Each structure stands twice: as C-alpha cells, then as structure tokens.
Amino acid sequence: YNRIGGFNAYVRDMEAVYSTYRQKATGKGPAVEKVLETFRATETARRNTIRDTDCKLAEEDRKIKEEQKKKEDARVAAERAAEKERLARAEAARAAEAQRRAEAERAAEAAKRRAAEEEAKRQAAEAEAARQAQRAAEERERRNRKKNGLWIGGTRIW
C-alpha cells in the first residue's frame, strides 16, 4: 500500500475482508460485530498511516511533475530564445550583406562616374588640342599670306 493510490486499494481490500468475515460469520451471533469493531479499531492507526503516506506520495509526485514541467518550460523557453537569437544573427548577416552590396554598387557607380568624367576631360582636351592646331594652322597661313602677299588674277598684291 506504500504507493500513490495505495489508500484506496487498502480501503477496498478491507471492505472485502469485512464482507468475507460477515459472510463466514453469519449466524454466530452479536459477538461477530463486536469482533469486527475491535478489529476496525486496531486497524485505525494503520489506516491513518497508509492514508498519510498516500497523501505524501501524491504531493511529492505533484511537486516532481511541477518541477519537470518548469524544467520543460525553461528548456522550451531557452530553445525559443536560441532560435530567436539565431534568426536575429541571420537577419543581421543579411542586412550586413545588403549594406555591403549597396556600398559596392555605390563604389561601382562612383567609379563609372569618374571614368565618364575622365573621358569627358580627355575628349575636351582632344577638342582643345584640335582647336589649337587649327588656330596654329590658320596663323601659319595668315603669316604666309603676309609674307608672300596676296595674289589676285596673277597679280601680287602687298
């Protein structure tokens, strides 16, 4: 009877003993009930001990189950926190990767802009060089005309 639910088993067993005793003692007179009451009185301490033990075991079992539930809840909470942390780290990594890509795109665009500016400067320099060459050629032509004079209709004009 030293188990959870042992008191109920004890009560059932005692009721079976009382019932069996009454059946076997049928017709033996009033002394039968007196013997039964004496037996019940002697069994009271045992009955109380079994009841108390059953209550204590049930309470200990309840406490153990509560503790197990608390541990399970703590484990689940820790798993959730770990998953949340993992997701936060993954999100931070994605954000860092997106920022790195954006910075790379900005750097590539800046490089394209610088290359376009350099190309524009190069083209402007070439155009300026061509204009200067044209002016120099025109200047040489003007000096040559001045030096050689102007010829109109086979006549030289100074």
Secondary structure, DSSP 8 states (H G I E B T S, - for coil): --STTHHHHHHHHHHHHHHHHHHHTTTS-THHHHHHHHHHHHHHHHHHHHHHHHHHHHHHHHHHHHHHHHHHHHHHHHHHHHHHHHHHHHHHHHHHHHHHHHHHHHHHHHHHHHHHHHHHHHHHHHHHHHHHHHHHHHHHHHHHHHHH-EEETTEEE-
